[in-house]
Amino acid sequence: MKNADELRDLSVEELEKEVEGLRQELFNLRFQHTTHQLENVMRIRHVRRQIARVLTIMNEKKKNIA
């Protein structure tokens, strides 16, 4: 899991790929949770918050470019 400083060093395209991967991971976690295969349900919260971090940094970068 990357922290905010590491994410700020990435480009917008790299951040978009990061969000895509995190959303896929979230989908898989939700699927596992529904089928009662997920052991650590807190992982869902961590992934959701990581998505929010990446999206926030993406919006900051887009605002600075414009």
One Martini backbone bead per residue (centre of mass of N, CA, C, O) as a GRO file, in nm:
protein
   66
    1MET     BB    1   0.095   0.037   0.024
    2LYS     BB    2   0.056   0.364  -0.049
    3ASN     BB    3   0.139   0.670   0.016
    4ALA     BB    4   0.095   1.000  -0.047
    5ASP     BB    5   0.388   1.065  -0.137
    6GLU     BB    6   0.409   0.841  -0.352
    7LEU     BB    7   0.159   0.936  -0.519
    8ARG     BB    8   0.268   1.227  -0.593
    9ASP     BB    9   0.499   1.106  -0.791
   10LEU     BB   10   0.284   1.043  -0.981
   11SER     BB   11   0.107   1.027  -1.249
   12VAL     BB   12  -0.202   1.040  -1.381
   13GLU     BB   13  -0.185   0.769  -1.531
   14GLU     BB   14  -0.085   0.603  -1.287
   15LEU     BB   15  -0.330   0.669  -1.108
   16GLU     BB   16  -0.542   0.538  -1.291
   17LYS     BB   17  -0.424   0.252  -1.266
   18GLU     BB   18  -0.449   0.234  -0.959
   19VAL     BB   19  -0.758   0.261  -0.947
   20GLU     BB   20  -0.824   0.018  -1.121
   21GLY     BB   21  -0.690  -0.192  -0.934
   22LEU     BB   22  -0.852  -0.122  -0.675
   23ARG     BB   23  -1.134  -0.180  -0.793
   24GLN     BB   24  -1.080  -0.477  -0.849
   25GLU     BB   25  -1.014  -0.553  -0.559
   26LEU     BB   26  -1.286  -0.467  -0.440
   27PHE     BB   27  -1.458  -0.661  -0.599
   28ASN     BB   28  -1.323  -0.919  -0.491
   29LEU     BB   29  -1.382  -0.866  -0.191
   30ARG     BB   30  -1.691  -0.857  -0.215
   31PHE     BB   31  -1.721  -1.139  -0.326
   32GLN     BB   32  -1.590  -1.286  -0.085
   33HIS     BB   33  -1.786  -1.176   0.128
   34THR     BB   34  -2.046  -1.299   0.007
   35THR     BB   35  -1.905  -1.605   0.016
   36HIS     BB   36  -1.740  -1.632   0.289
   37GLN     BB   37  -1.398  -1.591   0.223
   38LEU     BB   38  -1.340  -1.351   0.403
   39GLU     BB   39  -1.129  -1.269   0.673
   40ASN     BB   40  -1.059  -0.950   0.611
   41VAL     BB   41  -1.287  -0.690   0.621
   42MET     BB   42  -1.095  -0.434   0.650
   43ARG     BB   43  -0.984  -0.430   0.359
   44ILE     BB   44  -1.214  -0.272   0.233
   45ARG     BB   45  -1.161  -0.003   0.375
   46HIS     BB   46  -0.870   0.038   0.278
   47VAL     BB   47  -0.933   0.045  -0.026
   48ARG     BB   48  -1.134   0.278  -0.026
   49ARG     BB   49  -0.931   0.487   0.092
   50GLN     BB   50  -0.721   0.460  -0.133
   51ILE     BB   51  -0.901   0.559  -0.357
   52ALA     BB   52  -0.949   0.839  -0.235
   53ARG     BB   53  -0.655   0.929  -0.236
   54VAL     BB   54  -0.604   0.909  -0.538
   55LEU     BB   55  -0.833   1.099  -0.630
   56THR     BB   56  -0.733   1.348  -0.479
   57ILE     BB   57  -0.456   1.369  -0.619
   58MET     BB   58  -0.565   1.389  -0.904
   59ASN     BB   59  -0.724   1.653  -0.860
   60GLU     BB   60  -0.481   1.824  -0.780
   61LYS     BB   61  -0.323   1.789  -1.044
   62LYS     BB   62  -0.543   1.896  -1.239
   63LYS     BB   63  -0.561   2.178  -1.106
   64ASN     BB   64  -0.257   2.258  -1.156
   65ILE     BB   65  -0.264   2.237  -1.469
   66ALA     BB   66  -0.514   2.450  -1.517
   0.00000   0.00000   0.00000
